[in-house]
Amino acid sequence: MAAPITAVELRVVVVPDAPQKWNDLLPEFEPVINLLRVIDADGREGYASTWLPGGRHEVADAIAQYVRPIVLGRDVTERELLWHTIQHLGYFTSIRSAASAIDIALWDLSAKSVDLPLYQFLGAQRHRIAAYASALAQPSADAAADAALAAKARGMHGFKLHTFQIPSRDIESCRAMRRAVGPDFALMLDPVNSYDRHGALRIGRVLDELDFEWFEAPLPDDDVEGYVELCHALDVPIANGEVRVRGLRDYAELVRRGAVDIVRCAADVQGGLTTLRKAGALAESFSRRLEPRSYGTTLVQAAHLHWSLSAANCAFFEIPEPKGWLDFGMKTTIEPGTDGYVHAPSGPGLGISIDWDTIDNATVLLT
């Protein structure tokens, strides 16, 4: 039986000796993980984390000022009420990561309260899902081909490349990857919203020829008309929605206008598992897939894995490559088996065990 929430704690964890850099145009940053712990009156704990670059205090301040006063004393079964309350507050404040984390932690806690893995609590669709490797940009077309071939050799079911963001070089990499892996291996391309309409159409025609699984985020998210044109002009499915979409109604507009073939959603920044479930149902009602962005820390990966195992309109699970610091402080990590599938966690809730000694040693702020 559910019990009232008695504590909401956030640790700001700085990963030591792991400076990161997204690309040559951006400065280095220190990896910061915001680890959220929600505790109920029976002593059960629910977890979630955020990981995207930002200041050390942004998520902590949002938890302390806005989220904690709303959540304390409420029953964990009131997830829908709390989601609506915090989402409404989000129209006036910048608390998207904090709002997403509290929702995921409440789902984790809810499943633990009935001693079920979260995907079974949500309603299991399957017990395993095909994994694809999601790789950072490679230094050359040959390197991209080698990385795709290595993923195939490990038993992965697909490979996604984040690109140079220069159309001519990206086309070269795509052709090299297809030559390397052959015709029956899923390939995806993600230029991270970097092309203009001409460049996106030019590359999309090549991806049609090469039979890519999807073409992700070719244009800025808010160029809705450009996405409509691409969806009409190309056979390769266009995946969109994980970056600048701010809420469920934005997804509805993309689907209604025919600006997306495969919906992308990131539960860790777009409202938690509740948003992901609603967006998935929306996509399914229009006979579209939702392929979530599970690129992130272990707890982020776990949240997306459990939803994917509960959803009929999701075909793949994204595995960051390399993971590096994303698994920092975790005793349990998410890895595909030798069959290239990620199998369902067996423990209650998210099924992730945390190394609290490591986390505590790297914590710079506890609120």
C-alpha positions as CSV (number, residue, x, y, z in Angstrom):
1,M,0.0,0.0,0.0
2,A,1.3,3.4,-0.9
3,A,2.5,5.8,1.8
4,P,2.9,9.6,1.9
5,I,6.2,11.2,0.6
6,T,8.3,12.3,3.6
7,A,11.5,13.5,1.9
8,V,12.9,14.7,-1.4
9,E,16.7,14.9,-1.6
10,L,18.9,16.1,-4.4
11,R,22.6,15.4,-4.7
12,V,24.7,17.5,-7.2
13,V,27.4,15.1,-8.2
14,V,30.5,16.2,-10.1
15,V,32.2,13.3,-12.0
16,P,35.9,13.6,-11.2
17,D,38.6,13.7,-13.9
18,A,36.1,13.4,-16.8
19,P,36.0,16.7,-18.8
20,Q,33.7,16.6,-21.8
21,K,33.4,18.5,-25.0
22,W,30.4,18.2,-27.4
23,N,32.3,19.5,-30.4
24,D,35.2,21.8,-31.4
25,L,33.1,24.9,-31.3
26,L,32.1,24.5,-27.6
27,P,34.2,24.7,-24.5
28,E,34.9,21.8,-22.2
29,F,32.4,21.2,-19.3
30,E,32.5,19.2,-16.1
31,P,30.0,16.3,-16.1
32,V,27.4,17.0,-13.4
33,I,24.8,14.4,-12.4
34,N,21.8,15.6,-10.4
35,L,20.7,12.5,-8.4
36,L,17.2,12.7,-6.9
37,R,15.9,10.5,-4.1
38,V,12.3,10.4,-3.0
39,I,11.4,8.6,0.3
40,D,8.0,7.6,1.5
41,A,6.7,7.0,5.1
42,D,7.5,3.2,4.8
43,G,11.1,3.9,4.0
44,R,11.0,3.0,0.3
45,E,13.0,5.1,-2.1
46,G,12.6,6.2,-5.7
47,Y,15.4,7.5,-7.8
48,A,16.0,9.6,-11.0
49,S,18.8,11.7,-12.4
50,T,19.5,14.5,-14.8
51,W,22.7,14.9,-16.7
52,L,22.7,17.6,-19.4
53,P,25.3,20.4,-19.0
54,G,24.3,23.3,-16.8
55,G,25.2,25.0,-13.6
56,R,25.6,23.2,-10.3
57,H,22.6,24.8,-8.7
58,E,19.8,25.0,-11.3
59,V,18.1,21.7,-10.7
60,A,18.8,21.8,-7.0
61,D,17.2,25.3,-6.7
62,A,14.1,24.1,-8.7
63,I,13.7,21.1,-6.4
64,A,14.0,23.2,-3.3
65,Q,11.9,26.1,-4.3
66,Y,9.1,24.5,-6.4
67,V,9.0,20.7,-6.5
68,R,9.6,19.7,-2.9
69,P,6.8,21.9,-1.4
70,I,4.4,20.5,-3.9
71,V,5.3,16.8,-3.4
72,L,5.9,16.5,0.3
73,G,3.1,14.9,2.1
74,R,1.3,13.7,-1.0
75,D,0.6,10.1,-1.8
76,V,2.8,8.5,-4.5
77,T,-0.4,7.3,-6.2
78,E,-1.2,10.9,-7.0
79,R,1.4,11.0,-9.9
80,E,-1.1,12.4,-12.4
81,L,-2.2,15.3,-10.2
82,L,1.4,16.1,-9.3
83,W,2.4,15.9,-13.0
84,H,-0.3,18.4,-14.0
85,T,0.5,20.7,-11.1
86,I,4.3,20.8,-11.8
87,Q,3.8,21.0,-15.6
88,H,1.6,24.0,-15.1
89,L,4.2,25.6,-12.9
90,G,6.7,24.9,-15.7
91,Y,5.0,27.4,-17.9
92,F,6.3,30.2,-15.6
93,T,9.6,28.8,-14.4
94,S,12.6,26.9,-15.9
95,I,12.2,23.6,-14.1
96,R,11.9,21.0,-16.9
97,S,14.7,18.7,-15.7
98,A,13.5,18.9,-12.1
99,A,9.9,18.2,-13.1
100,S,11.0,15.3,-15.2
101,A,13.2,13.8,-12.5
102,I,10.4,13.9,-9.8
103,D,8.0,12.2,-12.1
104,I,10.4,9.4,-12.9
105,A,11.3,8.9,-9.2
106,L,7.6,8.7,-8.4
107,W,7.1,5.9,-11.0
108,D,10.1,4.1,-9.6
109,L,8.7,4.4,-6.0
110,S,5.2,3.3,-7.1
111,A,6.5,0.1,-8.7
112,K,8.6,-0.6,-5.7
113,S,5.5,-0.2,-3.5
114,V,4.0,-3.3,-5.1
115,D,7.4,-5.1,-5.6
116,L,7.3,-5.1,-9.4
117,P,9.8,-4.1,-12.1
118,L,8.5,-0.8,-13.5
119,Y,7.8,-2.2,-17.0
120,Q,5.5,-4.8,-15.5
121,F,3.8,-2.1,-13.4
122,L,3.3,-0.1,-16.6
123,G,2.0,-3.2,-18.4
124,A,4.6,-5.5,-20.1
125,Q,4.6,-5.7,-23.9
126,R,7.8,-7.7,-24.1
127,H,10.7,-8.8,-21.9
128,R,13.6,-7.8,-24.2
129,I,14.2,-5.2,-26.9
130,A,16.7,-4.9,-29.8
131,A,19.6,-2.5,-29.0
132,Y,21.4,-0.1,-31.3
133,A,24.7,1.7,-30.7
134,S,24.4,5.5,-30.5
135,A,27.9,6.8,-31.4
136,L,29.4,10.3,-31.3
137,A,30.7,11.9,-34.5
138,Q,33.6,10.0,-36.0
139,P,36.8,11.7,-37.4
140,S,36.3,10.2,-40.9
141,A,34.1,8.2,-43.1
142,D,36.3,5.2,-42.7
143,A,36.1,5.6,-38.9
144,A,32.3,5.7,-39.1
145,A,32.3,2.5,-41.2
146,D,34.6,0.8,-38.7
147,A,32.4,1.8,-35.8
148,A,29.2,0.6,-37.5
149,L,30.9,-2.7,-38.4
150,A,32.2,-3.2,-34.8
151,A,28.7,-2.6,-33.5
152,K,27.3,-5.3,-35.8
153,A,30.1,-7.7,-34.8
154,R,29.1,-7.3,-31.2
155,G,25.6,-8.4,-32.0
156,M,23.9,-5.0,-32.0
157,H,20.8,-4.6,-34.1
158,G,21.7,-1.1,-35.4
159,F,24.0,1.8,-35.4
160,K,23.3,5.5,-35.2
161,L,25.9,8.2,-36.1
162,H,26.0,11.7,-34.8
163,T,27.6,13.5,-37.7
164,F,30.0,16.2,-38.8
165,Q,27.0,18.4,-39.6
166,I,28.5,19.1,-43.0
167,P,26.3,17.5,-45.8
168,S,29.0,16.4,-48.2
169,R,31.1,14.7,-45.4
170,D,28.0,13.2,-43.9
171,I,27.0,11.6,-47.2
172,E,30.4,10.1,-47.5
173,S,30.1,8.6,-44.0
174,C,26.7,7.2,-44.7
175,R,27.8,5.5,-47.9
176,A,30.8,4.0,-46.2
177,M,28.7,2.6,-43.3
178,R,26.3,0.9,-45.6
179,R,29.1,-0.7,-47.6
180,A,30.7,-1.9,-44.4
181,V,27.6,-3.5,-42.8
182,G,25.7,-4.7,-45.8
183,P,22.0,-4.3,-46.6
184,D,20.3,-6.0,-43.6
185,F,21.6,-3.9,-40.7
186,A,19.7,-0.9,-39.3
187,L,21.5,2.5,-39.7
188,M,20.3,5.8,-38.4
189,L,21.7,9.4,-38.9
190,D,21.4,12.2,-36.4
191,P,22.9,15.6,-37.4
192,V,21.4,17.2,-34.2
193,N,19.1,19.8,-35.9
194,S,22.0,21.2,-37.9
195,Y,21.0,21.3,-41.6
196,D,19.0,23.8,-43.6
197,R,16.1,22.5,-45.8
198,H,18.3,22.1,-48.9
199,G,21.0,20.1,-47.0
200,A,18.4,17.9,-45.3
201,L,16.7,17.1,-48.5
202,R,20.0,16.4,-50.3
203,I,21.1,13.9,-47.6
204,G,17.6,12.5,-47.1
205,R,17.6,11.4,-50.8
206,V,20.9,9.5,-50.2
207,L,19.4,7.9,-47.1
208,D,16.4,6.7,-49.2
209,E,18.9,5.1,-51.6
210,L,20.8,3.5,-48.7
211,D,17.7,2.2,-46.9
212,F,18.4,3.9,-43.5
213,E,16.1,3.1,-40.6
214,W,15.5,6.7,-39.8
215,F,16.7,10.3,-40.3
216,E,16.8,12.0,-37.0
217,A,16.6,15.8,-36.2
218,P,17.8,17.0,-39.6
219,L,16.3,20.5,-39.1
220,P,15.7,22.8,-36.1
221,D,12.7,21.4,-34.1
222,D,10.7,24.6,-34.6
223,D,10.9,24.5,-38.4
224,V,7.6,22.6,-38.6
225,E,6.9,23.4,-42.2
226,G,10.4,22.2,-43.2
227,Y,9.6,18.9,-41.5
228,V,6.3,18.6,-43.3
229,E,8.1,19.0,-46.6
230,L,10.7,16.4,-45.7
231,C,8.1,13.9,-44.6
232,H,6.3,14.3,-47.9
233,A,9.4,14.2,-50.0
234,L,11.4,11.3,-48.5
235,D,10.8,7.6,-47.9
236,V,13.2,7.4,-45.0
237,P,11.2,8.0,-41.8
238,I,11.8,11.4,-40.2
239,A,12.4,11.3,-36.4
240,N,11.8,14.5,-34.5
241,G,10.8,16.0,-31.2
242,E,13.4,15.4,-28.5
243,V,15.1,18.8,-28.3
244,R,12.9,21.9,-28.3
245,V,9.5,20.3,-27.9
246,R,8.2,21.7,-24.5
247,G,5.2,19.6,-23.8
248,L,2.6,17.2,-25.0
249,R,0.6,19.7,-27.1
250,D,3.7,20.3,-29.2
251,Y,3.8,16.6,-30.0
252,A,0.2,16.8,-31.0
253,E,0.9,19.6,-33.4
254,L,3.8,17.8,-35.0
255,V,1.7,14.7,-35.6
256,R,-1.4,16.6,-36.7
257,R,0.5,18.5,-39.3
258,G,2.4,15.4,-40.6
259,A,5.8,16.9,-39.5
260,V,7.1,13.6,-38.0
261,D,7.1,9.9,-38.9
262,I,8.8,8.7,-35.8
263,V,8.3,10.7,-32.6
264,R,11.4,11.2,-30.4
265,C,10.9,12.0,-26.7
266,A,13.4,12.4,-23.8
267,A,11.6,11.7,-20.5
268,D,14.4,13.2,-18.5
269,V,13.8,16.7,-19.9
270,Q,10.2,16.6,-21.3
271,G,8.1,15.8,-18.3
272,G,9.1,12.3,-17.1
273,L,7.6,9.0,-17.8
274,T,4.1,10.5,-17.7
275,T,4.9,12.6,-20.7
276,L,6.6,9.7,-22.4
277,R,3.5,7.5,-21.9
278,K,1.1,10.1,-23.2
279,A,3.3,10.9,-26.2
280,G,3.7,7.2,-27.0
281,A,-0.1,6.8,-26.9
282,L,-0.5,9.8,-29.1
283,A,2.0,8.4,-31.7
284,E,0.3,5.0,-31.6
285,S,-3.1,6.5,-32.2
286,F,-1.7,7.9,-35.5
287,S,0.1,4.6,-36.4
288,R,3.5,6.1,-35.6
289,R,6.4,4.8,-33.6
290,L,8.0,6.6,-30.7
291,E,11.7,5.8,-30.3
292,P,12.8,7.5,-27.0
293,R,16.2,9.2,-26.5
294,S,17.7,6.9,-23.8
295,Y,21.1,8.6,-24.3
296,G,22.0,9.7,-20.8
297,T,23.0,8.5,-17.3
298,T,22.1,5.0,-16.2
299,L,18.9,6.0,-14.4
300,V,17.9,7.9,-17.5
301,Q,18.6,4.8,-19.7
302,A,16.6,2.7,-17.2
303,A,13.5,4.9,-17.3
304,H,13.4,4.7,-21.1
305,L,14.1,1.0,-21.1
306,H,11.1,0.2,-18.9
307,W,8.8,2.3,-21.0
308,S,10.1,0.7,-24.2
309,L,9.4,-2.7,-22.8
310,S,5.8,-1.6,-22.1
311,A,5.1,-0.1,-25.5
312,A,3.9,-1.8,-28.7
313,N,5.1,1.1,-31.0
314,C,8.8,1.1,-30.1
315,A,11.3,-1.1,-32.0
316,F,14.8,-0.2,-30.6
317,F,16.6,0.7,-27.5
318,E,19.4,3.3,-27.7
319,I,22.8,2.4,-26.0
320,P,25.2,5.3,-25.6
321,E,28.6,4.6,-27.1
322,P,31.0,5.0,-25.4
323,K,29.2,5.3,-22.0
324,G,32.2,6.5,-20.0
325,W,31.0,8.8,-17.2
326,L,27.3,8.2,-17.9
327,D,27.4,5.0,-15.7
328,F,29.3,6.8,-12.9
329,G,28.2,5.8,-9.4
330,M,26.1,2.8,-10.4
331,K,26.5,-0.8,-9.3
332,T,24.0,-1.8,-12.0
333,T,24.3,-0.8,-15.6
334,I,22.3,-1.5,-18.7
335,E,24.1,-3.7,-21.3
336,P,22.9,-5.7,-24.2
337,G,23.4,-9.4,-24.2
338,T,25.4,-11.3,-26.7
339,D,22.1,-11.6,-28.7
340,G,22.0,-7.8,-29.1
341,Y,18.9,-7.5,-27.0
342,V,18.6,-5.6,-23.7
343,H,16.7,-7.8,-21.3
344,A,14.2,-6.6,-18.7
345,P,15.7,-5.8,-15.3
346,S,14.3,-8.2,-12.6
347,G,14.4,-6.0,-9.6
348,P,11.5,-3.8,-8.4
349,G,11.1,-0.3,-9.9
350,L,13.9,0.8,-12.2
351,G,16.0,-2.1,-11.0
352,I,19.2,-0.1,-10.6
353,S,21.5,-0.4,-7.6
354,I,23.5,2.8,-6.7
355,D,27.0,2.9,-5.3
356,W,26.3,5.4,-2.5
357,D,29.9,5.6,-1.3
358,T,31.1,6.7,-4.8
359,I,28.1,9.1,-5.1
360,D,28.7,10.6,-1.6
361,N,32.4,11.1,-2.3
362,A,31.6,13.1,-5.5
363,T,28.7,15.1,-4.1
364,V,29.3,18.8,-4.0
365,L,25.8,19.9,-2.9
366,L,23.0,18.1,-1.0
367,T,19.6,19.7,-0.7
